[in-house]
């Protein structure tokens, strides 16, 4: 399956929008509850080389959005490769993948003193809720572009 420039733009835009929604959601949660889930989202303390530097919040958000765009492109390719045409299945796949990513990434909180305790169930719940919202949003947007593209054929 070839990704033409238009599809790359659509998948990238989907990742950008969903990534911004996740960032805003977790920032609002952190500001209202004081659980450091937004800090965890932007945390690079556990990444060699990057952990030597202090970045502004803006730069950390840009890192997050780059990862989100990359994930969106990968999921779009996976949906195309698996020949998924059902919007419901596209959304379910994206949501499931994002929940798994959230589960895998939460333990990195143990590698930083700035993030929630790994035993904080409220932080874990907010973190997973954010990744459900992110996955659903990403799946919805990708399904929208994908089904429009299928209808044009």
C-alpha positions as CSV (number, residue, x, y, z in Angstrom):
1,X,0.0,0.0,0.0
2,X,1.5,3.3,-1.1
3,X,1.0,6.4,1.0
4,X,0.6,9.3,-1.3
5,X,1.3,12.8,-0.1
6,X,-2.4,13.6,0.6
7,X,-2.8,10.5,2.7
8,X,0.4,11.3,4.6
9,X,-0.9,14.7,5.3
10,X,-4.3,13.3,6.5
11,X,-2.7,10.7,8.8
12,X,-0.2,13.3,10.1
13,X,-3.0,15.8,10.8
14,X,-5.0,13.0,12.6
15,X,-1.9,12.3,14.8
16,X,-1.4,16.0,15.5
17,X,-5.1,16.6,16.5
18,X,-5.3,13.4,18.6
19,X,-1.9,14.2,20.2
20,X,-3.0,17.8,21.1
21,X,-6.3,16.4,22.6
22,X,-4.3,14.0,24.8
23,X,-1.9,16.7,25.9
24,X,-4.8,19.1,26.8
25,X,-6.7,16.4,28.5
26,X,-3.8,15.4,30.7
27,X,-2.8,19.0,31.4
28,X,-6.3,19.7,32.6
29,X,-6.3,16.6,34.8
30,X,-2.9,17.6,36.3
31,X,-4.1,21.2,36.9
32,X,-7.3,20.1,38.6
33,X,-6.1,17.0,40.5
34,X,-2.3,17.7,40.9
35,X,-1.5,14.2,39.7
36,X,1.5,14.7,37.4
37,X,0.1,12.8,34.4
38,X,0.8,15.7,32.0
39,X,4.4,15.8,33.3
40,X,4.6,12.1,32.7
41,X,3.4,12.5,29.1
42,X,6.2,15.0,28.4
43,X,8.9,13.3,30.5
44,X,12.1,12.4,28.8
45,X,14.1,11.7,32.0
46,X,14.5,8.1,31.1
47,X,15.8,8.6,27.5
48,X,19.6,8.5,27.2
49,X,21.2,11.7,25.8
50,X,17.9,13.6,26.0
51,X,17.9,13.3,29.8
52,X,21.0,15.5,29.9
53,X,19.1,18.5,28.8
54,X,16.3,20.6,30.1
55,X,13.7,21.4,27.5
56,X,10.9,24.0,27.6
57,X,7.3,22.7,27.8
58,X,6.8,23.8,24.2
59,X,9.7,21.6,23.0
60,X,8.5,18.7,25.1
61,X,5.0,19.0,23.5
62,X,6.6,19.0,20.1
63,X,8.4,15.8,20.9
64,X,5.1,14.3,22.0
65,X,3.4,15.4,18.8
66,X,6.2,14.0,16.6
67,X,5.6,10.6,18.3
68,X,1.9,11.0,17.9
69,X,2.2,11.7,14.1
70,X,4.6,8.7,13.7
71,X,2.1,6.4,15.5
72,X,-0.7,7.7,13.4
73,X,1.2,7.0,10.2
74,X,2.0,3.4,11.5
75,X,-1.6,2.8,12.4
76,X,-2.8,4.1,9.0
77,X,-0.4,1.7,7.3
78,X,-1.5,-1.2,9.5
79,X,-5.2,-0.5,8.8
80,X,-4.4,-0.5,5.1
81,X,-2.2,-3.6,5.2
82,X,-4.8,-5.5,7.1
83,X,-7.4,-4.3,4.7
84,X,-9.7,-3.0,7.5
85,X,-12.7,-1.2,6.0
86,X,-15.0,-1.1,9.0
87,X,-14.9,2.2,10.8
88,X,-15.7,0.4,14.1
89,X,-12.8,-2.0,13.6
90,X,-10.4,0.9,12.8
91,X,-11.5,2.8,15.9
92,X,-11.2,-0.4,18.0
93,X,-7.7,-1.2,16.7
94,X,-6.4,2.3,17.4
95,X,-8.0,2.4,20.8
96,X,-6.6,-1.0,21.8
97,X,-3.1,-0.1,20.5
98,X,-3.1,3.2,22.5
99,X,-4.3,1.5,25.7
100,X,-1.4,-1.0,25.3
101,X,1.0,1.9,24.7
102,X,-0.4,3.6,27.9
103,X,0.1,0.4,29.9
104,X,3.7,0.0,28.6
105,X,4.6,3.6,29.2
106,X,3.1,4.2,32.7
107,X,5.9,2.2,34.5
108,X,8.4,4.8,33.2
109,X,7.1,7.0,36.0
110,X,9.3,5.0,38.3
111,X,12.4,6.4,36.5
112,X,11.7,10.1,37.4
113,X,11.2,12.0,40.6
114,X,8.9,14.5,38.8
115,X,6.2,12.1,37.8
116,X,3.5,10.2,39.8
117,X,4.3,7.2,42.0
118,X,4.0,4.0,40.1
119,X,1.5,2.8,42.8
120,X,-0.8,5.8,42.3
121,X,-4.0,4.3,41.1
122,X,-5.7,7.7,40.4
123,X,-2.8,8.7,38.2
124,X,-2.8,5.4,36.4
125,X,-6.6,5.7,35.9
126,X,-6.3,9.2,34.5
127,X,-3.3,8.1,32.3
128,X,-5.3,5.2,30.8
129,X,-8.4,7.3,30.4
130,X,-6.3,9.8,28.4
131,X,-5.0,7.1,26.2
132,X,-8.5,5.7,25.6
133,X,-9.6,9.2,24.5
134,X,-6.4,9.5,22.4
135,X,-6.9,6.1,20.7
136,X,-10.6,6.7,20.1
137,X,-9.9,10.1,18.6
138,X,-7.1,8.9,16.4
139,X,-9.1,5.9,15.3
140,X,-12.1,8.1,14.5
141,X,-10.0,10.6,12.4
142,X,-8.1,7.8,10.6
143,X,-11.4,6.0,9.9
144,X,-12.9,9.2,8.5
145,X,-10.0,9.7,6.0
146,X,-9.7,6.0,5.2
147,X,-13.4,5.5,4.5
148,X,-13.5,8.7,2.4
149,X,-10.6,7.3,0.4
150,X,-12.3,4.0,-0.1
151,X,-15.5,5.6,-1.3
152,X,-13.5,7.5,-4.0
153,X,-12.3,4.3,-5.6
